[in-house]
Amino acid sequence: MTPELTALALALLLQALQFGAYSIRANLDVGPGYAMSARDRDPSRPLSVLGGRLQRALSNHFEGLILFTAAVALVTLSGQATPFTAAMAWTYLAARVLYVPAYALGLRPWRSLIWFVGFLATLLMVISTLI
């Protein structure tokens, strides 16, 4: 497996871990009754600050993962994997690993800078396939 595909596989596992962390926090915040319901109404108790941050970090990774998956597919399917694209894939993964606690802890401006590093790494992978 290429380094880019390995980074993608690990990013998917990170997404699963993020989902687990958010689910546990949300269950503690709104209660298992609401969490297991059809959610036809708003919860009687809101998410905590941490629960909201974990939810937004999870959603953000879903969005970033779409772009990263496309970048990995472009690099892999075009046969243009290089040490540069591998480095960018690992940079994306490292940024996503750092992003979760940075968001959860409300670290400003670091959260945004970490996000940008991962986004830029993804864009550079795509650009590398065009040159």
Protein Blocks (a to p, Z undefined) as FASTA:
>chain_A
ZZklmmmmmmmmmmmmmmmmmmmmmmmmnopklmmmnolaccfbdcdfklmmmmmmmmmm
mmmmmmmmmmmmmmmmnopacfklmmmmmmmmmmmmmmmmmmmnopafklmmmmmmmmmm
mmmmmmmmmZZ
